[in-house]
Every structure is written in structure tokens, then in C-alpha cells.
């Protein structure tokens, strides 16, 4: 037992002897390189479970803000003078998609949540414009791996890769129905959205599900009068749930339904 203890102690002392044997100039150069690397990148990752991203008009145009749920500190993420809407973060990641008003239309952007090196406050990095056309694209959502974006456009509900490629229509627009607020499940297999397909005459909106692999549609709620704010809970578990905001007349705020 004593022999093993001595051996462990010698192993723990090895790194200290190595650092102590380095010339002072070499050690200083190593420290400078580490600091320069931090300055160049200027960022560190943000844990999305500690923050909430929201839209506010406190300074005029609609801009994106982020709230630190631990310190209650609020930081502004966008400040371009143009409106920014529909922020949606990838579950368990730091990727973010949102809608930005460009001229008279709306386009989609993707960015990563980072932490400024000097101020230690969250900010947006690696901002990438995903759509550039006269057609409006809104209500984006991301899969958990951040690789797929699902959104609404003038053509219906569409999907594309998170770099803007591989765009395709997964639910075509029709003159009879209105399909809005799609949100893709964390595993990317199902899209929940709000539609009046079940009650066009009365204009009531319910939650429906679209299976991406088979294009199967099914109605999840009846008489929910959903307004929006769909979200998924129960990440990749056997019992997934869809949560939605409901109208005043339904008295079902924050209702949820098993999928």
C-alpha cells in the first residue's frame, strides 16, 4: 500500500516538475499564446438552459434580448434598427434561429449564442442569413442537433438545412386552410403546427401533427382555439408532449397534450 501511495505522489508531482523546469521566457510565451487565443475568439459557449431569449420593443424597434435566469441580468442581442422576431433555440444547444425584417419582407437568420470575452455578457456570433428573396419566411424552429430548420413561407410549411440549403416544401399551402407556427420535434421526426383544417367555417384553430417521413397528418386537439407558442417537452422520450398557449375563451392556458 505504501509503495502504491508513493507512486501516485510521484505521478502528481511530475507536471509540477515539468512546469518548474521550463525557462521563464518559454512559460511567459505559453501564457501569452493562451491569452491571445482567447482574445482572437473572444467568445465562450452559452448554456441554453440558463438563458431565455425574448423580443422586446423597449428601445423602439422589436429586438432580441436574452435573460440570464440565474442573475436576472438582461442583455440586448440585436440592435440593427430593423425588427427581429420569432427567436427559437435548439434544445440542449446554443444555436438560435430567428426572423428579421429586411425592407418590406421577412427573412430567416441563424446564429450561435456566445459570451463576450471582455464583458462576459451573452451575444450573437456566426450570424448567417438563410433566406434572401421577396417571399416572406417566418416562425423558424430547430432540431436538437441544430441541423434542420422548419418554418412557414408563402409556399406552406418548409424545411431546410441550417445553412440554408436543401430547402423543400413539407406541407403545401392551400387557399382553403391556414397552417401557422410550425415547430419541429427535437428528433426532427414530427412537426406540430396550428391549423383551421378541422373547422374552417368557424375559424377555430387546433394543433395538428405532421410526420416528416410519411407526410401523415393527424389532429391532436379539438376545440383548443390555439393561438401559438407551441413547444415540445419530454426530449426524445417515449412520452412526448406538445405545449401551447390557448385563447381566452377556452380557459386552457399552458395546456399540454400527449403525442
TORVO-251714 format. One record per residue (C-alpha): chain; x, y, z; residue number from 1; residue in one letter. Coordinates in nm, 2 decimals. Layout:
<sites>
['A',[X,Y,Z],NUM,'a']
...
</sites>
This chain:
<sites>
['A',[0.00,0.00,0.00],1,'x']
['A',[0.29,0.24,0.09],2,'x']
['A',[0.45,0.17,-0.25],3,'x']
['A',[0.14,0.25,-0.44],4,'x']
['A',[0.09,0.57,-0.25],5,'x']
['A',[0.44,0.69,-0.32],6,'x']
['A',[0.40,0.61,-0.69],7,'x']
['A',[0.08,0.82,-0.71],8,'x']
['A',[0.25,1.10,-0.53],9,'x']
['A',[0.54,1.09,-0.78],10,'x']
['A',[0.29,1.10,-1.07],11,'x']
['A',[0.12,1.40,-0.93],12,'x']
['A',[0.45,1.58,-0.89],13,'x']
['A',[0.55,1.51,-1.25],14,'x']
['A',[0.35,1.80,-1.40],15,'x']
['A',[0.49,2.04,-1.14],16,'x']
['A',[0.85,1.94,-1.21],17,'x']
['A',[0.78,1.99,-1.58],18,'x']
['A',[0.64,2.34,-1.54],19,'x']
['A',[0.92,2.42,-1.30],20,'x']
['A',[1.18,2.31,-1.55],21,'x']
['A',[1.05,2.54,-1.82],22,'x']
['A',[1.25,2.85,-1.88],23,'x']
['A',[1.08,3.17,-1.77],24,'x']
['A',[1.07,3.30,-2.13],25,'x']
['A',[0.90,2.98,-2.26],26,'x']
['A',[0.64,2.99,-1.98],27,'x']
['A',[0.57,3.35,-2.05],28,'x']
['A',[0.53,3.28,-2.42],29,'x']
['A',[0.29,3.00,-2.35],30,'x']
['A',[0.07,3.22,-2.13],31,'x']
['A',[0.07,3.49,-2.40],32,'x']
['A',[-0.04,3.24,-2.66],33,'x']
['A',[-0.33,3.12,-2.44],34,'x']
['A',[-0.44,3.48,-2.38],35,'x']
['A',[-0.41,3.57,-2.75],36,'x']
['A',[-0.62,3.26,-2.84],37,'x']
['A',[-0.90,3.39,-2.61],38,'x']
['A',[-0.88,3.74,-2.75],39,'x']
['A',[-0.90,3.62,-3.11],40,'x']
['A',[-1.20,3.40,-3.05],41,'x']
['A',[-1.34,3.65,-2.80],42,'x']
['A',[-1.62,3.40,-2.72],43,'x']
['A',[-1.72,3.11,-2.50],44,'x']
['A',[-2.02,2.89,-2.52],45,'x']
['A',[-2.35,2.97,-2.35],46,'x']
['A',[-2.56,2.70,-2.18],47,'x']
['A',[-2.91,2.75,-2.32],48,'x']
['A',[-3.07,2.61,-2.00],49,'x']
['A',[-2.95,2.91,-1.81],50,'x']
['A',[-3.09,3.17,-2.05],51,'x']
['A',[-3.42,3.28,-2.21],52,'x']
['A',[-3.43,3.47,-2.54],53,'x']
['A',[-3.73,3.71,-2.60],54,'x']
['A',[-3.85,4.00,-2.81],55,'x']
['A',[-3.88,4.35,-2.67],56,'x']
['A',[-3.96,4.70,-2.81],57,'x']
['A',[-3.82,4.87,-2.51],58,'x']
['A',[-3.58,5.07,-2.73],59,'x']
['A',[-3.80,5.12,-3.03],60,'x']
['A',[-3.80,4.85,-3.30],61,'x']
['A',[-3.85,4.49,-3.19],62,'x']
['A',[-3.51,4.35,-3.09],63,'x']
['A',[-3.39,4.02,-2.94],64,'x']
['A',[-3.28,4.02,-2.57],65,'x']
['A',[-3.15,3.74,-2.35],66,'x']
['A',[-3.23,3.69,-1.98],67,'x']
['A',[-2.99,3.52,-1.75],68,'x']
['A',[-3.22,3.30,-1.54],69,'x']
['A',[-2.96,3.29,-1.26],70,'x']
['A',[-2.86,3.65,-1.22],71,'x']
['A',[-3.17,3.80,-1.38],72,'x']
['A',[-2.94,4.02,-1.60],73,'x']
['A',[-3.08,4.12,-1.94],74,'x']
['A',[-2.86,4.17,-2.24],75,'x']
['A',[-2.95,4.30,-2.59],76,'x']
['A',[-2.86,4.06,-2.87],77,'x']
['A',[-2.96,4.26,-3.18],78,'x']
['A',[-2.95,4.64,-3.25],79,'x']
['A',[-2.98,4.70,-3.62],80,'x']
['A',[-3.28,4.93,-3.63],81,'x']
['A',[-3.49,4.66,-3.81],82,'x']
['A',[-3.74,4.43,-3.64],83,'x']
['A',[-3.64,4.09,-3.51],84,'x']
['A',[-3.89,3.82,-3.42],85,'x']
['A',[-3.96,3.45,-3.35],86,'x']
['A',[-3.64,3.35,-3.17],87,'x']
['A',[-3.61,2.98,-3.12],88,'x']
['A',[-3.31,2.79,-2.98],89,'x']
['A',[-3.22,2.43,-3.04],90,'x']
['A',[-3.30,2.21,-2.75],91,'x']
['A',[-2.99,2.14,-2.55],92,'x']
['A',[-2.77,2.35,-2.77],93,'x']
['A',[-2.65,2.71,-2.83],94,'x']
['A',[-2.78,2.76,-3.19],95,'x']
['A',[-3.06,3.01,-3.25],96,'x']
['A',[-3.28,3.09,-3.55],97,'x']
['A',[-3.50,3.40,-3.58],98,'x']
['A',[-3.69,3.62,-3.82],99,'x']
['A',[-3.56,3.96,-3.93],100,'x']
['A',[-3.74,4.23,-4.12],101,'x']
['A',[-3.55,4.32,-4.43],102,'x']
['A',[-3.72,4.61,-4.62],103,'x']
['A',[-4.08,4.52,-4.66],104,'x']
['A',[-4.03,4.14,-4.61],105,'x']
['A',[-3.90,3.90,-4.36],106,'x']
['A',[-3.61,3.66,-4.38],107,'x']
['A',[-3.46,3.39,-4.16],108,'x']
['A',[-3.12,3.41,-3.98],109,'x']
['A',[-2.92,3.16,-3.78],110,'x']
['A',[-2.66,3.24,-3.51],111,'x']
['A',[-2.48,3.10,-3.21],112,'x']
['A',[-2.51,3.22,-2.86],113,'x']
['A',[-2.17,3.32,-2.73],114,'x']
['A',[-2.02,3.51,-2.44],115,'x']
['A',[-1.82,3.82,-2.50],116,'x']
['A',[-1.47,3.78,-2.36],117,'x']
['A',[-1.44,4.13,-2.21],118,'x']
['A',[-1.79,4.20,-2.08],119,'x']
['A',[-1.88,3.83,-2.01],120,'x']
['A',[-2.23,3.91,-2.14],121,'x']
['A',[-2.41,3.69,-2.40],122,'x']
['A',[-2.41,3.80,-2.76],123,'x']
['A',[-2.47,3.66,-3.11],124,'x']
['A',[-2.18,3.51,-3.31],125,'x']
['A',[-2.15,3.35,-3.65],126,'x']
['A',[-2.47,3.52,-3.78],127,'x']
['A',[-2.58,3.36,-4.11],128,'x']
['A',[-2.86,3.48,-4.33],129,'x']
['A',[-3.05,3.17,-4.45],130,'x']
['A',[-3.30,3.32,-4.70],131,'x']
['A',[-3.27,3.60,-4.95],132,'x']
['A',[-3.58,3.66,-5.16],133,'x']
['A',[-3.90,3.86,-5.19],134,'x']
['A',[-4.10,3.58,-5.03],135,'x']
['A',[-4.16,3.61,-4.65],136,'x']
['A',[-4.03,3.34,-4.42],137,'x']
['A',[-4.13,3.34,-4.06],138,'x']
['A',[-4.17,3.11,-3.75],139,'x']
['A',[-3.85,2.91,-3.77],140,'x']
['A',[-3.76,2.62,-3.53],141,'x']
['A',[-3.46,2.40,-3.50],142,'x']
['A',[-3.40,2.03,-3.43],143,'x']
['A',[-3.19,1.94,-3.12],144,'x']
['A',[-2.88,1.88,-3.33],145,'x']
['A',[-2.92,2.23,-3.49],146,'x']
['A',[-2.90,2.08,-3.84],147,'x']
['A',[-3.26,2.13,-3.97],148,'x']
['A',[-3.49,2.43,-3.97],149,'x']
['A',[-3.87,2.42,-4.02],150,'x']
['A',[-4.06,2.74,-4.10],151,'x']
['A',[-4.36,2.90,-4.27],152,'x']
['A',[-4.33,3.07,-4.61],153,'x']
['A',[-4.57,3.18,-4.88],154,'x']
['A',[-4.54,2.82,-5.02],155,'x']
['A',[-4.66,2.65,-4.70],156,'x']
['A',[-4.45,2.48,-4.43],157,'x']
['A',[-4.10,2.42,-4.54],158,'x']
['A',[-3.77,2.26,-4.41],159,'x']
['A',[-3.41,2.32,-4.49],160,'x']
['A',[-3.06,2.26,-4.36],161,'x']
['A',[-2.93,2.50,-4.11],162,'x']
['A',[-2.70,2.66,-4.37],163,'x']
['A',[-2.99,2.75,-4.60],164,'x']
['A',[-2.95,2.46,-4.84],165,'x']
['A',[-3.18,2.16,-4.92],166,'x']
['A',[-3.50,2.37,-4.90],167,'x']
['A',[-3.82,2.18,-4.97],168,'x']
['A',[-4.19,2.21,-4.90],169,'x']
['A',[-4.32,1.95,-4.65],170,'x']
['A',[-4.68,2.08,-4.63],171,'x']
['A',[-4.80,2.29,-4.93],172,'x']
['A',[-5.01,2.60,-4.88],173,'x']
['A',[-5.37,2.58,-4.98],174,'x']
['A',[-5.63,2.85,-5.04],175,'x']
['A',[-5.88,2.67,-4.81],176,'x']
['A',[-5.67,2.62,-4.50],177,'x']
['A',[-5.43,2.83,-4.28],178,'x']
['A',[-5.13,2.65,-4.13],179,'x']
['A',[-4.91,2.85,-3.90],180,'x']
['A',[-4.65,2.84,-3.62],181,'x']
['A',[-4.48,2.51,-3.71],182,'x']
['A',[-4.23,2.37,-3.46],183,'x']
['A',[-4.02,2.06,-3.53],184,'x']
['A',[-3.97,1.80,-3.26],185,'x']
['A',[-3.62,1.77,-3.11],186,'x']
['A',[-3.55,1.45,-3.31],187,'x']
['A',[-3.68,1.60,-3.63],188,'x']
['A',[-3.94,1.33,-3.70],189,'x']
['A',[-4.26,1.53,-3.63],190,'x']
['A',[-4.38,1.89,-3.69],191,'x']
['A',[-4.65,2.03,-3.47],192,'x']
['A',[-4.84,2.33,-3.61],193,'x']
['A',[-5.16,2.53,-3.57],194,'x']
['A',[-5.43,2.49,-3.84],195,'x']
['A',[-5.80,2.56,-3.91],196,'x']
['A',[-5.83,2.24,-4.12],197,'x']
['A',[-6.08,2.09,-3.88],198,'x']
['A',[-6.31,2.39,-3.85],199,'x']
['A',[-6.28,2.62,-4.15],200,'x']
['A',[-6.63,2.76,-4.12],201,'x']
['A',[-6.59,2.88,-3.76],202,'x']
['A',[-6.23,2.98,-3.80],203,'x']
['A',[-6.12,2.77,-3.50],204,'x']
['A',[-5.76,2.66,-3.48],205,'x']
['A',[-5.63,2.34,-3.33],206,'x']
['A',[-5.29,2.17,-3.31],207,'x']
['A',[-5.20,1.91,-3.57],208,'x']
['A',[-4.90,1.69,-3.63],209,'x']
['A',[-4.71,1.61,-3.95],210,'x']
['A',[-4.49,1.31,-3.97],211,'x']
['A',[-4.20,1.41,-4.19],212,'x']
['A',[-4.11,1.07,-4.31],213,'x']
['A',[-4.46,0.97,-4.43],214,'x']
['A',[-4.63,1.31,-4.46],215,'x']
['A',[-4.91,1.17,-4.24],216,'x']
['A',[-5.14,1.43,-4.08],217,'x']
['A',[-5.34,1.39,-3.76],218,'x']
['A',[-5.53,1.62,-3.54],219,'x']
['A',[-5.40,1.65,-3.18],220,'x']
['A',[-5.66,1.88,-3.02],221,'x']
['A',[-6.03,1.97,-3.07],222,'x']
['A',[-6.17,2.30,-2.96],223,'x']
['A',[-5.84,2.42,-2.82],224,'x']
['A',[-5.85,2.75,-3.01],225,'x']
['A',[-5.47,2.76,-3.00],226,'x']
['A',[-5.31,3.10,-3.07],227,'x']
['A',[-4.94,2.99,-3.10],228,'x']
['A',[-4.65,2.94,-2.87],229,'x']
['A',[-4.61,2.57,-2.94],230,'x']
['A',[-4.32,2.39,-2.78],231,'x']
['A',[-4.20,2.04,-2.72],232,'x']
['A',[-4.12,1.88,-2.39],233,'x']
['A',[-4.00,1.53,-2.29],234,'x']
['A',[-3.69,1.54,-2.52],235,'x']
['A',[-3.66,1.22,-2.71],236,'x']
['A',[-3.86,1.02,-2.46],237,'x']
['A',[-4.13,0.77,-2.52],238,'x']
['A',[-4.39,1.01,-2.40],239,'x']
['A',[-4.35,1.34,-2.59],240,'x']
['A',[-4.58,1.63,-2.52],241,'x']
['A',[-4.68,1.95,-2.71],242,'x']
['A',[-4.75,2.26,-2.51],243,'x']
['A',[-4.94,2.55,-2.65],244,'x']
['A',[-5.10,2.88,-2.55],245,'x']
['A',[-5.48,2.88,-2.58],246,'x']
['A',[-5.73,3.16,-2.63],247,'x']
['A',[-5.92,3.34,-2.35],248,'x']
['A',[-6.24,3.17,-2.42],249,'x']
['A',[-6.10,2.82,-2.38],250,'x']
['A',[-5.96,2.87,-2.03],251,'x']
['A',[-5.68,2.63,-2.11],252,'x']
['A',[-5.36,2.84,-2.07],253,'x']
['A',[-5.05,2.63,-2.09],254,'x']
['A',[-5.24,2.32,-2.19],255,'x']
['A',[-5.04,2.02,-2.30],256,'x']
['A',[-5.13,1.70,-2.49],257,'x']
['A',[-4.95,1.37,-2.51],258,'x']
['A',[-4.83,1.28,-2.86],259,'x']
</sites>
